[in-house]
Structures are given as structure tokens and as C-alpha cells.
Amino acid sequence: MSKLSRKQVPWIKRKSSFIALRRPTKERTASQSAKKKERSVDQVLRCRHEIKYLITESKAHSITQFVRSHLPLDRYSEIQPDKAYPISSLYLDSPSLQLCRESLDSQKNRFKLRIRSYSDDPDYPHFFEIKRRVNRIIIKDRAKIKHHNISDLLSRGSLPFQDYSKDADILKQFWLYMNSIHAGPVIKVHYNRRAYEDDSHNRVRITFDRDVAFKTVNTVDLSLDGRDWHRYIDGVILEIKFTGCYPAWVERMIRCFDLRQRSISKYAKAVKKSCLLMFCAPVLPEKRY
């Protein structure tokens, strides 16, 4: 395993700043091992570093060939005919776009509220997500919820929580955050994702997001399809997600393809574009951002 390169990732100064996941020292039973592995995977997904790059399609093709020799497709990409699955995220924000402004101002401690969908099938669940940044660490809590319960949670904060015992605390927290800033639907973002990952204790996940588009909304519209989508990001968004340290081959990839890290918020960029097109208010002052 390799330390992160300060040249490539200037915000990481020392290994002690990492959040490390350690392999269990003893395996008592197969059942215990499986449970520990599941908890480890959940923790990696929940608390991690993220590095983002905006690359051309030709470079994305070359990087994909490199990644494939080290990581398999994730289980969702694997089952798709074109090895990519659709994602639609409905972002909620205050009337003054507080969360967007905090993102554009690069505040170290901030959060986003969104409802993520992967299918228009009404029997397929949606996911309420709270994505927080604490200094340089990303913490994401997500809760699965059935389509017919969404309006009750958003409007009244009421749910048959006995049906959501595993995720009840996250759903309650989402509702409290939402009401603390009087948040409502603002923007929907849609894209197609191809993802590669391993399932080791030091999990690495690499994703390629294409065809990024947005539409402004003021209702709880969770559909993936429909009209009035606006493309607003040219190229492919490459993300590397990890905890602790990543393998040496990832550092070689960054150097080989001369990747330059940059801040890319799909939500904030969509709001800026929407305001420029006069689709939303209040207008964000261009001189600030």
C-alpha cells in the first residue's frame, strides 16, 4: 500500500490524518467473519475520502482499461447491458440556497440533503441521503424508503418507523435537518455511472459519471426520465473513493494520466447554471463564485 502523494493530493499532510480500517486479528467463526466484513464495508461507504477529476472521454477510455486490470465492476454495473446504471438525485435546499452557498464557499463543515433514485419502478426503493463534509472527510448516511411513504415523511415527518427500524434514526435526522432550514426541492441531477470496486478491508471505489444533466423542480419529482433536462458538464467525472490509504497502482494511475484534482459539486454547478438561465431564484452573485 502507498501513502497518498502530497503533490497529487495536497490537502493530505500525514498518514495519521487517515481513517484506517483494520483487518480483524482473529476469525472465530465463518458467521462472525461475514458480519465483520459487512460492517467494515458499511463503514467504508459511510466515512471516506473522495478525490474528483474532470476528464475527456478519450482519457476516460484509457483509464477504464487501466482500472479494469485491478478492480472488477460493481454488482450494479455488472448487470447493465452497457455496464452503467442511471442515477437521479433530487436535492433539497433552503429558500436562500444556503446549502449551495456553503458548497460554493468551500466551507469545511457542511451537508447536503438529497433523495436518490435508480429506477422508475414504483416497487423499487428510494434513498434519503445526508452527505456531510467534516474538514476533508466525507460522511454519508443513507436510508432506504418505499415510494408511498415519501410524502408523509417530507410533509409531516411521520412514518410507520417500526417498518424502518434499521434506518429510523437517519430518516428522523433527515427530517430535522430539512425543517431546520425550511428546505424543499430545488434541483434534480441525472447521470449514468460505471463503477469499479473491490470488497477488501481497505476498499477502493472508482466511478465514471457521464451525461450529467439537471432540471429545476419545486415538487417531489423522483422520475429518471422526462423532459427539460439540461446538459451542463462537458466530459466525464472521475471519482476515487477510499479510506486509509489507497493501493500503489492508484497513485501510478494518477501520475501516468496526469490527473489534476478539482472541486466538482454536481449540485452547486447545476444551481449556478440554472440561475444563469434564470430558472431559479435568488440569483447567486457571479463575482463571489
Contacts in CASP RR format, 6 or more apart in sequence:
PFRMAT RR
TARGET T0000
AUTHOR 0000-0000-0000
METHOD contacts of the structure
MODEL  1
MSKLSRKQVPWIKRKSSFIALRRPTKERTASQSAKKKERSVDQVLRCRHE
IKYLITESKAHSITQFVRSHLPLDRYSEIQPDKAYPISSLYLDSPSLQLC
RESLDSQKNRFKLRIRSYSDDPDYPHFFEIKRRVNRIIIKDRAKIKHHNI
SDLLSRGSLPFQDYSKDADILKQFWLYMNSIHAGPVIKVHYNRRAYEDDS
HNRVRITFDRDVAFKTVNTVDLSLDGRDWHRYIDGVILEIKFTGCYPAWV
ERMIRCFDLRQRSISKYAKAVKKSCLLMFCAPVLPEKRY
1 202 0 8 1.000
1 245 0 8 1.000
1 246 0 8 1.000
1 247 0 8 1.000
1 248 0 8 1.000
2 245 0 8 1.000
2 246 0 8 1.000
2 247 0 8 1.000
2 248 0 8 1.000
2 250 0 8 1.000
2 251 0 8 1.000
3 15 0 8 1.000
3 245 0 8 1.000
4 12 0 8 1.000
4 245 0 8 1.000
4 246 0 8 1.000
4 251 0 8 1.000
5 251 0 8 1.000
5 254 0 8 1.000
5 255 0 8 1.000
6 12 0 8 1.000
6 13 0 8 1.000
8 251 0 8 1.000
8 254 0 8 1.000
8 255 0 8 1.000
8 259 0 8 1.000
8 261 0 8 1.000
9 51 0 8 1.000
9 261 0 8 1.000
11 136 0 8 1.000
12 18 0 8 1.000
12 49 0 8 1.000
12 136 0 8 1.000
15 245 0 8 1.000
17 136 0 8 1.000
18 49 0 8 1.000
18 243 0 8 1.000
18 244 0 8 1.000
18 245 0 8 1.000
19 47 0 8 1.000
19 48 0 8 1.000
19 137 0 8 1.000
19 243 0 8 1.000
19 244 0 8 1.000
20 243 0 8 1.000
20 244 0 8 1.000
20 245 0 8 1.000
21 40 0 8 1.000
21 43 0 8 1.000
21 44 0 8 1.000
21 201 0 8 1.000
21 202 0 8 1.000
21 203 0 8 1.000
21 243 0 8 1.000
21 244 0 8 1.000
22 201 0 8 1.000
23 201 0 8 1.000
24 33 0 8 1.000
24 36 0 8 1.000
27 33 0 8 1.000
37 199 0 8 1.000
37 201 0 8 1.000
40 201 0 8 1.000
40 203 0 8 1.000
41 199 0 8 1.000
41 203 0 8 1.000
43 243 0 8 1.000
44 203 0 8 1.000
44 243 0 8 1.000
45 140 0 8 1.000
45 203 0 8 1.000
46 139 0 8 1.000
46 140 0 8 1.000
46 141 0 8 1.000
47 137 0 8 1.000
47 138 0 8 1.000
47 139 0 8 1.000
47 243 0 8 1.000
48 137 0 8 1.000
48 138 0 8 1.000
48 140 0 8 1.000
48 241 0 8 1.000
48 242 0 8 1.000
48 243 0 8 1.000
49 136 0 8 1.000
49 137 0 8 1.000
49 138 0 8 1.000
49 241 0 8 1.000
49 242 0 8 1.000
49 243 0 8 1.000
49 244 0 8 1.000
50 138 0 8 1.000
50 239 0 8 1.000
50 240 0 8 1.000
50 241 0 8 1.000
51 239 0 8 1.000
51 240 0 8 1.000
51 241 0 8 1.000
51 261 0 8 1.000
52 237 0 8 1.000
52 238 0 8 1.000
52 239 0 8 1.000
52 261 0 8 1.000
52 262 0 8 1.000
52 263 0 8 1.000
52 264 0 8 1.000
53 237 0 8 1.000
53 238 0 8 1.000
53 239 0 8 1.000
53 259 0 8 1.000
53 260 0 8 1.000
53 261 0 8 1.000
53 262 0 8 1.000
54 233 0 8 1.000
54 235 0 8 1.000
54 236 0 8 1.000
54 237 0 8 1.000
54 238 0 8 1.000
54 262 0 8 1.000
54 264 0 8 1.000
55 63 0 8 1.000
55 235 0 8 1.000
55 236 0 8 1.000
55 238 0 8 1.000
55 257 0 8 1.000
55 259 0 8 1.000
56 235 0 8 1.000
56 236 0 8 1.000
57 235 0 8 1.000
57 236 0 8 1.000
59 236 0 8 1.000
59 257 0 8 1.000
60 208 0 8 1.000
60 210 0 8 1.000
60 235 0 8 1.000
60 236 0 8 1.000
60 238 0 8 1.000
62 257 0 8 1.000
63 208 0 8 1.000
63 238 0 8 1.000
63 253 0 8 1.000
63 257 0 8 1.000
64 194 0 8 1.000
64 208 0 8 1.000
66 253 0 8 1.000
66 256 0 8 1.000
66 257 0 8 1.000
67 196 0 8 1.000
67 206 0 8 1.000
67 253 0 8 1.000
68 196 0 8 1.000
70 247 0 8 1.000
70 249 0 8 1.000
71 196 0 8 1.000
71 197 0 8 1.000
71 198 0 8 1.000
71 204 0 8 1.000
71 206 0 8 1.000
72 78 0 8 1.000
72 196 0 8 1.000
72 197 0 8 1.000
72 198 0 8 1.000
73 83 0 8 1.000
73 194 0 8 1.000
73 195 0 8 1.000
73 196 0 8 1.000
74 195 0 8 1.000
74 196 0 8 1.000
74 197 0 8 1.000
74 205 0 8 1.000
76 85 0 8 1.000
76 118 0 8 1.000
76 195 0 8 1.000
77 83 0 8 1.000
77 84 0 8 1.000
77 85 0 8 1.000
77 193 0 8 1.000
77 194 0 8 1.000
77 195 0 8 1.000
77 196 0 8 1.000
83 194 0 8 1.000
84 192 0 8 1.000
84 193 0 8 1.000
84 194 0 8 1.000
84 208 0 8 1.000
84 210 0 8 1.000
85 118 0 8 1.000
85 192 0 8 1.000
85 193 0 8 1.000
86 118 0 8 1.000
86 119 0 8 1.000
86 190 0 8 1.000
86 191 0 8 1.000
86 192 0 8 1.000
86 193 0 8 1.000
86 224 0 8 1.000
87 116 0 8 1.000
87 117 0 8 1.000
87 118 0 8 1.000
87 190 0 8 1.000
87 191 0 8 1.000
87 192 0 8 1.000
87 193 0 8 1.000
87 209 0 8 1.000
88 116 0 8 1.000
88 117 0 8 1.000
88 118 0 8 1.000
88 188 0 8 1.000
88 189 0 8 1.000
88 190 0 8 1.000
88 222 0 8 1.000
88 223 0 8 1.000
88 224 0 8 1.000
89 114 0 8 1.000
89 115 0 8 1.000
89 116 0 8 1.000
89 117 0 8 1.000
89 188 0 8 1.000
89 189 0 8 1.000
89 190 0 8 1.000
89 266 0 8 1.000
89 267 0 8 1.000
90 114 0 8 1.000
90 115 0 8 1.000
90 116 0 8 1.000
90 117 0 8 1.000
90 185 0 8 1.000
90 187 0 8 1.000
90 188 0 8 1.000
90 217 0 8 1.000
90 220 0 8 1.000
90 221 0 8 1.000
90 222 0 8 1.000
91 99 0 8 1.000
91 112 0 8 1.000
91 113 0 8 1.000
91 114 0 8 1.000
91 185 0 8 1.000
91 186 0 8 1.000
91 187 0 8 1.000
91 188 0 8 1.000
91 189 0 8 1.000
91 267 0 8 1.000
91 270 0 8 1.000
92 113 0 8 1.000
92 114 0 8 1.000
92 115 0 8 1.000
92 178 0 8 1.000
92 183 0 8 1.000
92 184 0 8 1.000
92 185 0 8 1.000
92 186 0 8 1.000
93 99 0 8 1.000
93 100 0 8 1.000
93 113 0 8 1.000
93 181 0 8 1.000
93 183 0 8 1.000
93 184 0 8 1.000
93 186 0 8 1.000
93 187 0 8 1.000
93 271 0 8 1.000
94 181 0 8 1.000
94 182 0 8 1.000
94 183 0 8 1.000
94 184 0 8 1.000
95 182 0 8 1.000
96 282 0 8 1.000
97 186 0 8 1.000
97 271 0 8 1.000
97 280 0 8 1.000
97 282 0 8 1.000
97 284 0 8 1.000
98 181 0 8 1.000
99 110 0 8 1.000
99 111 0 8 1.000
99 112 0 8 1.000
99 113 0 8 1.000
99 181 0 8 1.000
99 183 0 8 1.000
99 267 0 8 1.000
100 186 0 8 1.000
100 267 0 8 1.000
100 268 0 8 1.000
100 271 0 8 1.000
100 284 0 8 1.000
101 284 0 8 1.000
102 110 0 8 1.000
103 110 0 8 1.000
103 112 0 8 1.000
103 265 0 8 1.000
103 267 0 8 1.000
103 268 0 8 1.000
104 265 0 8 1.000
104 268 0 8 1.000
104 272 0 8 1.000
104 284 0 8 1.000
104 288 0 8 1.000
104 289 0 8 1.000
105 288 0 8 1.000
106 263 0 8 1.000
108 133 0 8 1.000
108 134 0 8 1.000
108 135 0 8 1.000
108 136 0 8 1.000
109 132 0 8 1.000
109 133 0 8 1.000
109 134 0 8 1.000
109 135 0 8 1.000
110 132 0 8 1.000
110 133 0 8 1.000
111 130 0 8 1.000
111 131 0 8 1.000
111 132 0 8 1.000
111 133 0 8 1.000
111 177 0 8 1.000
112 129 0 8 1.000
112 130 0 8 1.000
112 131 0 8 1.000
112 132 0 8 1.000
112 267 0 8 1.000
113 129 0 8 1.000
113 130 0 8 1.000
113 174 0 8 1.000
113 177 0 8 1.000
113 178 0 8 1.000
113 183 0 8 1.000
114 128 0 8 1.000
114 129 0 8 1.000
114 131 0 8 1.000
114 267 0 8 1.000
115 126 0 8 1.000
115 127 0 8 1.000
115 128 0 8 1.000
115 129 0 8 1.000
115 150 0 8 1.000
115 220 0 8 1.000
115 222 0 8 1.000
116 126 0 8 1.000
116 127 0 8 1.000
116 129 0 8 1.000
116 142 0 8 1.000
117 124 0 8 1.000
117 126 0 8 1.000
117 127 0 8 1.000
117 222 0 8 1.000
117 223 0 8 1.000
117 224 0 8 1.000
118 124 0 8 1.000
118 224 0 8 1.000
119 224 0 8 1.000
120 223 0 8 1.000
120 224 0 8 1.000
120 225 0 8 1.000
122 147 0 8 1.000
122 148 0 8 1.000
123 147 0 8 1.000
124 147 0 8 1.000
125 144 0 8 1.000
125 145 0 8 1.000
125 146 0 8 1.000
125 147 0 8 1.000
126 144 0 8 1.000
126 145 0 8 1.000
126 146 0 8 1.000
126 147 0 8 1.000
126 150 0 8 1.000
126 222 0 8 1.000
127 142 0 8 1.000
127 143 0 8 1.000
127 144 0 8 1.000
127 145 0 8 1.000
128 142 0 8 1.000
128 143 0 8 1.000
128 145 0 8 1.000
128 153 0 8 1.000
128 170 0 8 1.000
128 171 0 8 1.000
128 174 0 8 1.000
129 140 0 8 1.000
129 141 0 8 1.000
129 142 0 8 1.000
129 143 0 8 1.000
130 140 0 8 1.000
130 141 0 8 1.000
130 142 0 8 1.000
130 170 0 8 1.000
130 173 0 8 1.000
130 174 0 8 1.000
130 177 0 8 1.000
131 138 0 8 1.000
131 139 0 8 1.000
131 140 0 8 1.000
132 138 0 8 1.000
132 139 0 8 1.000
132 140 0 8 1.000
132 141 0 8 1.000
133 139 0 8 1.000
138 241 0 8 1.000
141 170 0 8 1.000
141 173 0 8 1.000
142 170 0 8 1.000
143 164 0 8 1.000
143 167 0 8 1.000
143 170 0 8 1.000
143 171 0 8 1.000
143 174 0 8 1.000
144 164 0 8 1.000
144 167 0 8 1.000
145 153 0 8 1.000
145 159 0 8 1.000
145 164 0 8 1.000
145 167 0 8 1.000
145 171 0 8 1.000
147 222 0 8 1.000
149 159 0 8 1.000
149 160 0 8 1.000
150 220 0 8 1.000
150 222 0 8 1.000
151 220 0 8 1.000
152 158 0 8 1.000
152 159 0 8 1.000
153 159 0 8 1.000
153 171 0 8 1.000
153 174 0 8 1.000
153 175 0 8 1.000
154 175 0 8 1.000
154 178 0 8 1.000
154 220 0 8 1.000
157 172 0 8 1.000
157 175 0 8 1.000
159 168 0 8 1.000
159 171 0 8 1.000
161 168 0 8 1.000
161 171 0 8 1.000
161 172 0 8 1.000
164 171 0 8 1.000
177 183 0 8 1.000
178 184 0 8 1.000
184 218 0 8 1.000
185 217 0 8 1.000
185 218 0 8 1.000
185 219 0 8 1.000
185 220 0 8 1.000
185 221 0 8 1.000
186 216 0 8 1.000
186 217 0 8 1.000
186 218 0 8 1.000
186 271 0 8 1.000
186 280 0 8 1.000
187 214 0 8 1.000
187 215 0 8 1.000
187 216 0 8 1.000
187 217 0 8 1.000
187 267 0 8 1.000
187 270 0 8 1.000
187 271 0 8 1.000
187 274 0 8 1.000
187 280 0 8 1.000
188 214 0 8 1.000
188 215 0 8 1.000
188 216 0 8 1.000
188 217 0 8 1.000
188 221 0 8 1.000
189 212 0 8 1.000
189 213 0 8 1.000
189 214 0 8 1.000
189 266 0 8 1.000
189 267 0 8 1.000
189 270 0 8 1.000
190 211 0 8 1.000
190 212 0 8 1.000
190 213 0 8 1.000
190 214 0 8 1.000
190 215 0 8 1.000
190 224 0 8 1.000
190 229 0 8 1.000
191 209 0 8 1.000
191 210 0 8 1.000
191 211 0 8 1.000
191 212 0 8 1.000
191 213 0 8 1.000
191 237 0 8 1.000
191 266 0 8 1.000
192 209 0 8 1.000
192 210 0 8 1.000
192 211 0 8 1.000
193 207 0 8 1.000
193 208 0 8 1.000
193 209 0 8 1.000
193 210 0 8 1.000
194 207 0 8 1.000
194 208 0 8 1.000
194 210 0 8 1.000
195 205 0 8 1.000
195 206 0 8 1.000
195 207 0 8 1.000
195 208 0 8 1.000
196 205 0 8 1.000
196 206 0 8 1.000
196 207 0 8 1.000
197 203 0 8 1.000
197 204 0 8 1.000
197 205 0 8 1.000
197 206 0 8 1.000
198 204 0 8 1.000
202 242 0 8 1.000
202 243 0 8 1.000
202 244 0 8 1.000
202 245 0 8 1.000
202 246 0 8 1.000
202 247 0 8 1.000
203 242 0 8 1.000
203 243 0 8 1.000
204 240 0 8 1.000
204 241 0 8 1.000
204 242 0 8 1.000
204 246 0 8 1.000
204 247 0 8 1.000
204 250 0 8 1.000
205 239 0 8 1.000
205 240 0 8 1.000
205 241 0 8 1.000
205 242 0 8 1.000
206 238 0 8 1.000
206 239 0 8 1.000
206 240 0 8 1.000
206 241 0 8 1.000
207 237 0 8 1.000
207 238 0 8 1.000
207 239 0 8 1.000
207 241 0 8 1.000
208 236 0 8 1.000
208 237 0 8 1.000
208 238 0 8 1.000
209 236 0 8 1.000
209 237 0 8 1.000
209 239 0 8 1.000
209 266 0 8 1.000
210 235 0 8 1.000
210 236 0 8 1.000
211 231 0 8 1.000
212 231 0 8 1.000
212 232 0 8 1.000
212 233 0 8 1.000
212 237 0 8 1.000
212 266 0 8 1.000
213 229 0 8 1.000
213 230 0 8 1.000
213 231 0 8 1.000
213 232 0 8 1.000
214 229 0 8 1.000
214 230 0 8 1.000
214 232 0 8 1.000
214 266 0 8 1.000
214 270 0 8 1.000
214 273 0 8 1.000
214 274 0 8 1.000
215 228 0 8 1.000
215 229 0 8 1.000
215 230 0 8 1.000
216 274 0 8 1.000
216 279 0 8 1.000
216 280 0 8 1.000
230 273 0 8 1.000
230 274 0 8 1.000
230 277 0 8 1.000
232 269 0 8 1.000
232 270 0 8 1.000
232 273 0 8 1.000
233 264 0 8 1.000
233 266 0 8 1.000
233 269 0 8 1.000
237 264 0 8 1.000
237 266 0 8 1.000
238 259 0 8 1.000
240 246 0 8 1.000
240 250 0 8 1.000
242 250 0 8 1.000
253 259 0 8 1.000
271 280 0 8 1.000
271 284 0 8 1.000
272 284 0 8 1.000
272 289 0 8 1.000
274 280 0 8 1.000
275 281 0 8 1.000
275 283 0 8 1.000
275 284 0 8 1.000
END
